[in-house]
Amino acid sequence: MIHASAQVSPLAHVDASAEIGADVVVEPFAFVGPEVTIGAGTWVGPHATLLGHTSVGRDCKLFPGCVVGADSQDLKYNGEPTTVSIGDRTSIRECVTIHRATTDKMVTRVGSDCLIMAYVHIAHDVQVGNHVILANSVNVAGHVAIEDHVIIEGMVGIQQFVRIGMHAFIAGGSLVRKNVPPYIKAAREPLSYIGINGIGLRRRGFDIDRIQAIEDIYRTLYVLNNNMSQAVKAAEVELPTSEDKDVVLSFIRHSDKGIIRGPF
């Protein structure tokens, strides 16, 4: 169904089963496949491709050459009715590819208010939070989780099953093979902790006392202790109780894949 206020070019292909919301614009030569849902106010650029079982939120922008909802490249994928879900106000730039999930998660998800820059690849079963920026040519392998407010610079490769914690920043050209804890900056090869993401935290309204407390957590974890299990115990006992401490320590406890190394 196409809403009466939508503007769909006669040169675009829109499957009869697609649902096109109010004030959506579908430019010439775009392809909208079966069972695609597009929220109100979204712009679908020329030569953008939305394949089956894809849901796009409100006020998004899908630029020319992007492909959203193609089958997983996982050899175990057997055509199951999996999906891609895109939140509201997210921009998907030129030549981005976002693949459908497998039966692991059933949905590949990109949240709201994200900027996915040109040539990014988001593989099957990836879960991307809100307010995330993936710069040009970031490659995200299957089953990766990227939490809210993460920024990843260009040409970064992320290994499958890795988790990147909220408010983290990863420098361009990095290879991410282990989990990246929340609130930090990561760079170098092999990827290492280089400090907390103070600039990003200040931009998001963290006050100086809260930022200092997060610095104290990571000083205990990465600087004052050589053994991470001992560092976690020290942080539990020696540092004041806070939500941020709980977030960091819980992330580390649940990192079966291990976390990135310290600064030395």
PECOR-V830580 format. One record per backbone hydrogen bond with DSSP energy under -0.5 kcal/mol. NH is the residue of the N-H (numbers start at 1). CO is the residue of the C=O. Records with the same first field share a line. If there is no record, write none. Layout:
NH->CO + CO
This chain:
3->1 + 20
6->3
7->24
8->6
9->7 + 26
12->9
13->30
14->12
15->32
18->15
19->36
20->1 + 18
21->19 + 38
24->21
25->42
26->7
27->25 + 44
29->11
30->27
31->48
32->13
33->31 + 50
36->33
37->54
38->19
39->56 + 57
41->22
42->39
43->60
44->25
45->43 + 62
47->28
48->45
49->66
50->31
51->49 + 68
53->34
55->84
56->37
57->86 + 87
59->40
60->57
61->90
62->43
63->61 + 92
66->63
67->96
68->49
69->98
70->98
77->74
82->80
83->106
84->53
85->108
86->55
87->110 + 111
89->58
91->114
92->61
93->91 + 116
95->64
96->93
97->120
98->67
99->122
100->70
101->83
106->102
108->83
109->107 + 126
110->85
111->128 + 129
113->88
115->132
116->91
117->115 + 134
119->94
120->117
121->138
122->97
123->121 + 140
126->123
127->144
128->109 + 126
129->146
131->112
133->150
134->115
135->133 + 152
137->118
138->135
139->156
140->121 + 138
141->139 + 158
143->124
144->141
145->162
146->127
147->145 + 164
149->130
150->147
151->168
152->133
153->170
155->136
156->153
157->174
158->139
159->157 + 176
161->142
162->159
164->145
165->163 + 180
167->148
168->165
169->184
170->151
171->186
173->154
174->171
176->157 + 174
177->175
179->258
180->163
181->179
183->166
184->181
185->195
186->169
187->192
191->175
192->187
193->261
194->185 + 195
195->185
197->183
198->196
201->197
202->198
203->199
204->200
205->202
206->201
211->207
212->208
213->209
214->210
215->211
216->212
217->213
218->214
219->215
220->216
221->217
222->218
223->218 + 219
224->219
231->227
232->228
233->229
234->230
235->231
236->232
237->233
238->234
239->235
246->242
247->243
248->244
249->245
250->246
251->247
252->248
253->249
254->250
255->252
256->254
258->255
260->179
261->191
